[in-house]
Amino acid sequence: MRHARRRIVRRVARLAAVGGLLLGGTMVTRAVASEPPGAEAAPAPSAAPVSAAGAALVERLGTSRTGGHWVDSEGRTVVAVTDEETAKEVRGAGAEARTVRHGLDELRSAATALRAAPRVAGTSWAFDYAANEVVVRGDSTVSGADWSRLTDVARKIGGFVRMERTEGTFTTRLNGARPILSTAGRCSAGFNVSDGRSDFILTAGHCGPTGSVWFGGDGSGEQVGRTIAGSFPGDDFSLVEYADGKAGDGADVVAVGDGKGVRITGAGDAAVGQRVFRSGSTSGLRDGRVTALDATVNYPEGTVSGLIETDVCAEPGDSGGPMFSEGIALGVTSGGSGDCSRGGTTFFQPVTEALTSLGVNMIVAAPDGSRQEAAPSPSAAARGAAAADTSPGASAAPGGVAGPALLSRLADRRTVGPGLLVIGGSLAMLVATRWLRAEQDRKAYQRQYSALWG
């Protein structure tokens, strides 16, 4: 009976040791594949990469037969069409069709008429594709007389121009992911870009004219770079050349606060209805949706057209900060109204237009974790994204860990320590049970030998 109990105990111990080895191996594997502990995950943008599909359909079918495209609440591409024949083609391509009265040609003609009217600071207009309207907004600085005159212009255009008053003031957000400072004020660094020879920061054009010198916002007084090109008003982008010509490690990561970052994997165009994220040095990481495209804003400093309109909030100092979705760079913060306590409207300069105009490419993460450059492409969103739980100054490979990063992860006791501890304990248990069995067998042999040879 005693021998039977011992055998049972040994078997249970061996099974426990084997189970511990399996558990420890799983813990180590998960630790190596995941992000380091102690770093909270940055929110992962969740917009569906469907802007390219809608844009391609509109381009193929023509602006007289279509009235724009957007992403619905279920992530599907919707294309506005003016006739049933076009609707059939849209459905045949796998998208949803919505019949409307006015095509893009009419909407753009309305915007041209508004632009030809006397300029009124504090006003904006944009295309609401889902409503098939041009929406004109006036902030709190627009006088009753100016608003009345603009309303008369809209009435002459047609019933598809909607007039709205909005709270707050349309202003540029001067004063971002990381703060950069100059004599003109404080802005945010947007995305890192390159012309193949030198690296630059892509930020807002209203942040400072060509020749502006920029310093880091950490109080060190270290010069970051100098503005060498830009466009404002009209557009709202500028190029800051790094003082040493290089962006350094982690150039493909944008800061989102608390030492976290999001890895950029491409550049593309936004779609109405798309969920987007914005990062700024004043208000941090914020999210919302694209509400309109081709927006025109009459800032006090001048008029800017072709902007992305969103319901994401922003505050002074967020200017130039990056807007992205699923790791795809979409825009840099231009301006807007409201704040992050009450909400508001924020406009962004599309990055694809800025990259093309400036002759630079986005610095993005390659599949193996190394740096590469990506030309602006509406279909870049199809690559997806990798949210990086890393310092904005540190580079990491998307979708896993490789090379030196793997070695450092294995050497980090906080990361794999618990799993290795379980494995070590299990091995020790196996060795102990094996030794106990050998010792018991030796003693049993001695007793048997003694009984035989007395």
C-alpha positions as CSV (number, residue, x, y, z in Angstrom):
1,M,0.0,0.0,0.0
2,R,2.8,2.4,0.9
3,H,4.6,1.7,-2.4
4,A,1.3,2.4,-4.3
5,R,1.0,5.8,-2.6
6,R,4.5,6.7,-3.5
7,R,4.0,5.8,-7.1
8,I,0.8,8.0,-7.2
9,V,2.7,10.9,-5.6
10,R,5.5,10.6,-8.1
11,R,3.1,10.5,-11.0
12,V,1.3,13.5,-9.8
13,A,4.6,15.4,-9.3
14,R,5.7,14.5,-12.9
15,L,2.4,15.6,-14.4
16,A,2.6,18.8,-12.4
17,A,6.1,19.4,-13.7
18,V,5.2,18.8,-17.3
19,G,2.2,21.1,-17.0
20,G,4.5,23.7,-15.5
21,L,6.8,23.4,-18.4
22,L,4.0,23.9,-20.9
23,L,2.6,26.9,-18.9
24,G,6.0,28.5,-18.5
25,G,6.7,28.1,-22.3
26,T,3.4,29.7,-23.1
27,M,4.1,32.6,-20.7
28,V,7.5,33.3,-22.3
29,T,6.1,33.1,-25.8
30,R,3.3,35.5,-25.1
31,A,5.7,37.9,-23.3
32,V,8.1,37.9,-26.2
33,A,5.4,38.4,-28.8
34,S,3.6,41.2,-26.8
35,E,4.6,44.6,-25.7
36,P,6.7,45.2,-22.6
37,P,4.8,45.3,-19.3
38,G,4.2,48.7,-17.7
39,A,3.4,50.4,-21.0
40,E,-0.3,50.8,-21.5
41,A,-1.6,50.2,-25.0
42,A,-2.3,53.2,-27.1
43,P,-5.8,53.2,-28.5
44,A,-5.9,51.4,-31.8
45,P,-7.7,53.4,-34.5
46,S,-10.5,51.3,-36.0
47,A,-11.5,53.0,-39.2
48,A,-12.0,50.7,-42.1
49,P,-9.5,51.2,-45.0
50,V,-12.2,51.9,-47.6
51,S,-11.5,55.5,-48.7
52,A,-9.6,54.2,-51.8
53,A,-12.5,52.1,-53.0
54,G,-14.9,55.0,-52.9
55,A,-12.5,57.4,-54.5
56,A,-11.7,55.0,-57.3
57,L,-15.5,54.6,-58.1
58,V,-16.1,58.3,-58.2
59,E,-13.1,58.8,-60.5
60,R,-14.2,56.0,-62.8
61,L,-17.9,57.0,-63.0
62,G,-17.4,60.7,-63.2
63,T,-18.3,63.8,-61.1
64,S,-21.5,64.4,-63.0
65,R,-22.9,61.0,-62.2
66,T,-21.7,60.8,-58.6
67,G,-22.0,63.1,-55.6
68,G,-19.1,61.9,-53.4
69,H,-18.5,58.9,-51.2
70,W,-18.3,58.1,-47.5
71,V,-18.0,55.3,-44.9
72,D,-21.3,54.4,-43.1
73,S,-21.6,53.4,-39.4
74,E,-20.9,49.7,-40.4
75,G,-17.7,50.5,-42.2
76,R,-19.1,50.1,-45.7
77,T,-18.3,52.3,-48.7
78,V,-21.3,54.4,-49.8
79,V,-21.3,56.3,-53.1
80,A,-23.8,59.0,-54.0
81,V,-25.2,58.6,-57.5
82,T,-27.5,60.7,-59.7
83,D,-29.1,57.9,-61.7
84,E,-30.1,54.2,-61.4
85,E,-27.7,53.0,-64.1
86,T,-24.8,54.4,-62.1
87,A,-26.2,52.9,-58.9
88,K,-26.1,49.4,-60.6
89,E,-22.5,49.9,-61.5
90,V,-21.7,50.9,-57.9
91,R,-23.5,47.9,-56.5
92,G,-21.7,45.7,-59.0
93,A,-18.4,46.9,-57.6
94,G,-19.4,45.8,-54.1
95,A,-20.3,49.2,-52.7
96,E,-23.6,50.7,-51.4
97,A,-25.3,53.3,-53.7
98,R,-27.3,56.3,-52.5
99,T,-29.4,58.2,-55.1
100,V,-29.1,62.0,-54.8
101,R,-30.2,65.0,-56.8
102,H,-26.9,66.9,-57.2
103,G,-23.6,65.6,-58.5
104,L,-20.1,66.7,-57.5
105,D,-20.0,69.1,-60.4
106,E,-22.9,71.0,-58.9
107,L,-21.5,70.9,-55.4
108,R,-18.2,72.2,-56.6
109,S,-19.9,74.9,-58.7
110,A,-21.6,76.1,-55.5
111,A,-18.3,76.3,-53.7
112,T,-16.8,78.3,-56.5
113,A,-19.7,80.8,-56.2
114,L,-19.2,81.1,-52.5
115,R,-15.4,81.7,-53.0
116,A,-16.2,84.4,-55.5
117,A,-18.3,86.3,-53.0
118,P,-16.7,88.9,-50.7
119,R,-14.6,87.2,-48.2
120,V,-16.0,87.0,-44.6
121,A,-13.5,86.0,-41.9
122,G,-15.0,83.4,-39.5
123,T,-16.9,81.4,-42.2
124,S,-16.3,78.0,-43.7
125,W,-18.0,75.7,-46.2
126,A,-17.6,72.0,-46.9
127,F,-19.4,69.2,-48.8
128,D,-21.8,67.0,-46.8
129,Y,-21.9,64.1,-49.2
130,A,-24.5,62.1,-47.2
131,A,-26.9,65.1,-47.1
132,N,-26.0,66.1,-50.7
133,E,-25.5,69.7,-49.6
134,V,-22.8,72.4,-49.2
135,V,-22.8,73.4,-45.6
136,V,-21.8,77.0,-44.8
137,R,-20.9,77.9,-41.2
138,G,-20.4,81.2,-39.5
139,D,-18.7,81.6,-36.1
140,S,-19.5,84.0,-33.4
141,T,-17.3,86.8,-34.9
142,V,-19.5,87.1,-38.1
143,S,-21.7,90.1,-38.0
144,G,-25.4,89.9,-38.7
145,A,-25.0,92.0,-41.8
146,D,-22.2,89.8,-43.2
147,W,-24.2,86.7,-42.5
148,S,-27.2,88.1,-44.2
149,R,-25.2,88.9,-47.4
150,L,-23.7,85.4,-47.4
151,T,-27.2,83.9,-47.0
152,D,-28.4,85.8,-50.1
153,V,-25.5,84.4,-52.1
154,A,-26.4,80.9,-50.9
155,R,-30.1,81.4,-51.8
156,K,-29.1,82.3,-55.3
157,I,-27.0,79.2,-55.7
158,G,-29.9,76.9,-54.8
159,G,-31.6,74.9,-52.1
160,F,-28.7,72.5,-51.6
161,V,-26.6,75.1,-49.7
162,R,-27.3,74.9,-45.9
163,M,-26.5,77.8,-43.6
164,E,-25.4,77.2,-40.0
165,R,-24.1,79.3,-37.2
166,T,-21.5,77.8,-34.8
167,E,-20.2,78.6,-31.4
168,G,-16.7,79.7,-30.8
169,T,-14.2,81.2,-33.3
170,F,-12.5,79.6,-36.3
171,T,-8.8,80.1,-35.5
172,T,-5.5,78.4,-36.4
173,R,-4.3,76.4,-33.5
174,L,-0.9,78.1,-33.1
175,N,0.6,78.0,-29.7
176,G,0.8,68.8,-31.1
177,A,2.3,65.4,-30.9
178,R,5.6,66.9,-29.6
179,P,5.8,70.6,-29.0
180,I,8.2,72.7,-31.1
181,L,8.8,76.4,-30.3
182,S,9.8,79.5,-32.3
183,T,9.4,83.2,-31.9
184,A,6.0,82.8,-33.7
185,G,4.6,80.6,-30.9
186,R,4.2,76.9,-30.1
187,C,3.1,74.2,-32.6
188,S,3.2,70.5,-32.8
189,A,5.5,68.3,-34.9
190,G,3.4,66.4,-37.4
191,F,5.0,63.6,-39.4
192,N,8.6,62.8,-40.3
193,V,9.3,62.9,-44.1
194,S,12.3,62.7,-46.3
195,D,13.5,63.7,-49.8
196,G,16.0,60.8,-49.9
197,R,18.9,63.1,-48.7
198,S,17.6,64.9,-45.6
199,D,14.8,64.4,-43.1
200,F,12.1,67.0,-42.2
201,I,9.1,67.6,-40.0
202,L,5.8,68.1,-41.9
203,T,3.7,70.6,-39.9
204,A,1.2,73.4,-40.4
205,G,2.0,76.3,-42.7
206,H,0.6,78.9,-40.4
207,C,3.0,77.9,-37.6
208,G,5.7,80.1,-39.1
209,P,7.1,81.6,-42.4
210,T,10.1,80.2,-44.2
211,G,13.2,80.9,-42.2
212,S,11.6,80.3,-38.8
213,V,13.9,78.6,-36.3
214,W,12.4,75.9,-34.1
215,F,13.5,74.5,-30.7
216,G,12.4,71.5,-28.7
217,G,9.7,71.9,-26.2
218,D,11.5,70.1,-23.4
219,G,13.2,73.3,-22.1
220,S,16.7,72.3,-23.2
221,G,17.0,75.1,-25.8
222,E,18.2,72.6,-28.4
223,Q,17.5,73.7,-31.9
224,V,15.3,71.2,-33.8
225,G,15.4,72.8,-37.3
226,R,14.5,75.6,-39.6
227,T,11.4,76.1,-41.9
228,I,12.6,75.8,-45.5
229,A,9.3,75.7,-47.4
230,G,5.6,76.0,-46.9
231,S,2.2,77.4,-48.1
232,F,-0.2,79.5,-46.1
233,P,-2.8,80.8,-46.7
234,G,-4.3,78.9,-49.6
235,D,-2.9,75.6,-48.2
236,D,-1.6,75.0,-44.6
237,F,1.6,73.0,-44.6
238,S,5.3,73.7,-44.1
239,L,8.6,71.7,-44.0
240,V,11.1,72.0,-41.1
241,E,14.5,70.6,-41.9
242,Y,16.2,68.9,-39.0
243,A,19.3,70.8,-37.8
244,D,21.5,67.7,-38.3
245,G,19.6,66.5,-41.3
246,K,18.3,63.3,-39.7
247,A,15.1,62.5,-37.8
248,G,16.9,59.8,-35.7
249,D,15.5,56.5,-34.3
250,G,11.8,56.1,-34.2
251,A,11.2,58.4,-37.1
252,D,8.2,56.3,-38.1
253,V,6.4,56.7,-34.8
254,V,4.2,59.6,-33.8
255,A,3.8,60.5,-30.1
256,V,0.4,60.1,-28.5
257,G,1.3,61.0,-24.9
258,D,2.5,59.1,-21.8
259,G,5.5,57.8,-23.6
260,K,3.4,55.9,-26.1
261,G,3.4,56.1,-29.9
262,V,1.7,54.8,-33.0
263,R,3.7,53.5,-35.8
264,I,3.0,55.0,-39.2
265,T,2.9,52.6,-42.1
266,G,1.7,54.8,-45.0
267,A,0.0,58.0,-46.2
268,G,-3.5,58.2,-47.7
269,D,-6.7,60.2,-48.2
270,A,-9.4,60.5,-45.6
271,A,-13.1,59.4,-46.2
272,V,-16.2,61.0,-44.8
273,G,-17.4,58.9,-41.8
274,Q,-13.9,57.4,-41.2
275,R,-12.8,57.2,-37.5
276,V,-9.6,59.2,-37.0
277,F,-7.2,60.0,-34.2
278,R,-5.3,63.3,-33.6
279,S,-2.4,63.9,-31.3
280,G,-1.3,67.3,-30.0
281,S,1.0,68.7,-27.3
282,T,-1.8,70.6,-25.7
283,S,-4.8,68.2,-25.6
284,G,-3.0,64.9,-26.2
285,L,-4.7,62.0,-28.1
286,R,-8.3,62.6,-29.3
287,D,-10.6,60.8,-31.7
288,G,-13.6,61.5,-33.8
289,R,-14.9,61.1,-37.4
290,V,-14.4,62.9,-40.7
291,T,-17.5,64.9,-41.3
292,A,-16.7,66.5,-44.7
293,L,-14.0,67.0,-47.3
294,D,-12.8,69.8,-49.6
295,A,-13.6,72.3,-46.8
296,T,-12.8,76.0,-47.1
297,V,-12.1,78.1,-44.0
298,N,-11.8,81.9,-43.9
299,Y,-9.4,82.4,-41.0
300,P,-8.5,85.9,-39.9
301,E,-5.1,85.4,-41.5
302,G,-6.5,84.2,-44.8
303,T,-8.5,81.5,-46.7
304,V,-7.5,77.9,-46.8
305,S,-9.2,75.4,-49.1
306,G,-9.2,71.6,-49.6
307,L,-9.2,70.8,-45.9
308,I,-10.6,67.7,-44.1
309,E,-13.4,68.6,-41.7
310,T,-13.8,66.5,-38.5
311,D,-15.6,66.5,-35.2
312,V,-12.3,65.9,-33.3
313,C,-11.5,68.6,-30.8
314,A,-8.3,70.6,-30.7
315,E,-6.9,73.5,-28.7
316,P,-4.2,76.2,-29.2
317,G,-0.8,74.5,-29.5
318,D,-2.2,71.5,-31.3
319,S,-1.5,73.1,-34.7
320,G,0.6,70.9,-37.0
321,G,0.0,67.8,-35.0
322,P,-0.7,64.5,-36.8
323,M,-4.1,63.0,-37.7
324,F,-4.1,59.3,-38.6
325,S,-6.2,56.2,-38.8
326,E,-5.0,52.6,-38.6
327,G,-1.4,53.8,-38.9
328,I,-2.1,55.7,-42.1
329,A,-1.1,59.4,-42.1
330,L,-4.0,61.5,-43.2
331,G,-3.5,65.2,-42.2
332,V,-1.9,67.8,-40.0
333,T,-3.9,70.0,-37.7
334,S,-4.9,73.4,-39.2
335,G,-7.5,75.1,-37.0
336,G,-11.1,75.1,-36.0
337,S,-13.5,76.2,-33.3
338,G,-14.4,75.0,-29.8
339,D,-12.2,73.1,-27.4
340,C,-11.9,69.7,-25.8
341,S,-14.2,70.4,-22.9
342,R,-17.2,71.5,-25.0
343,G,-16.2,69.8,-28.3
344,G,-15.9,71.6,-31.7
345,T,-14.9,71.4,-35.3
346,T,-11.2,70.9,-36.4
347,F,-9.8,71.1,-39.9
348,F,-6.8,69.3,-41.2
349,Q,-4.5,69.8,-44.2
350,P,-4.4,66.5,-46.2
351,V,-0.9,65.0,-46.1
352,T,-1.1,63.6,-49.7
353,E,-1.4,67.1,-51.2
354,A,1.4,68.4,-48.9
355,L,3.8,65.5,-49.8
356,T,3.2,65.9,-53.5
357,S,3.6,69.7,-53.4
358,L,6.8,69.6,-51.3
359,G,8.4,66.6,-53.2
360,V,8.9,64.5,-50.1
361,N,7.8,61.0,-48.9
362,M,6.5,59.8,-45.6
363,I,9.0,57.9,-43.4
364,V,7.2,54.7,-42.5
365,A,7.8,51.3,-40.8
366,A,8.9,48.5,-43.1
367,P,7.6,45.0,-42.4
368,D,10.9,44.0,-40.9
369,G,10.8,47.0,-38.5
370,S,13.4,49.1,-40.4
371,R,12.7,52.5,-41.8
372,Q,11.6,53.1,-45.3
373,E,9.9,55.9,-47.3
374,A,6.4,55.7,-48.8
375,A,5.0,57.9,-51.5
376,P,1.5,59.3,-50.8
377,S,-1.2,56.9,-52.0
378,P,-5.0,56.7,-51.4
379,S,-4.6,53.0,-51.1
380,A,-2.0,53.1,-48.5
381,A,-4.6,52.4,-45.9
382,A,-4.9,48.9,-47.1
383,R,-1.7,48.1,-45.4
384,G,-3.3,48.4,-42.0
385,A,-1.4,49.6,-39.0
386,A,0.6,48.6,-35.9
387,A,0.0,50.5,-32.7
388,A,3.4,50.8,-31.0
389,D,3.6,50.8,-27.2
390,T,6.9,52.4,-27.3
391,S,8.6,55.7,-26.7
392,P,8.2,58.0,-29.8
393,G,12.0,58.0,-30.0
394,A,12.3,54.2,-30.1
395,S,11.8,52.0,-33.1
396,A,10.0,48.7,-33.0
397,A,8.9,46.2,-35.6
398,P,5.2,46.0,-36.4
399,G,3.5,42.7,-35.8
400,G,6.2,41.2,-33.6
401,V,9.7,41.5,-32.4
402,A,12.9,40.9,-34.3
403,G,16.7,41.3,-34.0
404,P,18.0,43.4,-31.1
405,A,14.5,44.0,-29.9
406,L,14.0,40.3,-29.4
407,L,17.3,40.0,-27.4
408,S,16.4,42.9,-25.2
409,R,13.0,41.5,-24.6
410,L,14.5,38.1,-23.6
411,A,16.9,39.8,-21.3
412,D,14.2,41.8,-19.6
413,R,13.4,40.0,-16.3
414,R,10.1,41.9,-15.9
415,T,8.9,40.6,-19.3
416,V,9.8,36.9,-19.3
417,G,10.8,36.4,-15.7
418,P,7.5,34.8,-14.5
419,G,7.5,32.3,-17.3
420,L,11.2,31.4,-16.8
421,L,10.5,31.0,-13.1
422,V,7.7,28.5,-13.8
423,I,10.0,26.6,-16.2
424,G,12.8,26.5,-13.7
425,G,10.6,25.2,-10.9
426,S,9.1,22.6,-13.2
427,L,12.5,21.3,-14.2
428,A,13.6,21.2,-10.6
429,M,10.5,19.2,-9.8
430,L,11.3,16.7,-12.6
431,V,14.9,16.3,-11.4
432,A,13.8,15.9,-7.8
433,T,11.2,13.2,-8.6
434,R,13.7,11.4,-10.8
435,W,16.3,11.5,-8.0
436,L,13.8,10.3,-5.4
437,R,12.8,7.4,-7.5
438,A,16.4,6.4,-8.1
439,E,17.1,6.6,-4.4
440,Q,14.1,4.5,-3.5
441,D,15.0,1.9,-6.1
442,R,18.6,1.8,-4.7
443,K,17.3,1.3,-1.2
444,A,14.9,-1.4,-2.3
445,Y,17.7,-3.2,-4.1
446,Q,19.9,-3.1,-1.0
447,R,17.1,-4.5,1.2
448,Q,16.5,-7.3,-1.4
449,Y,20.2,-8.1,-1.6
450,S,20.6,-8.2,2.2
451,A,17.7,-10.6,2.5
452,L,19.2,-13.0,-0.1
453,W,22.7,-13.0,1.2
454,G,22.0,-12.4,4.9
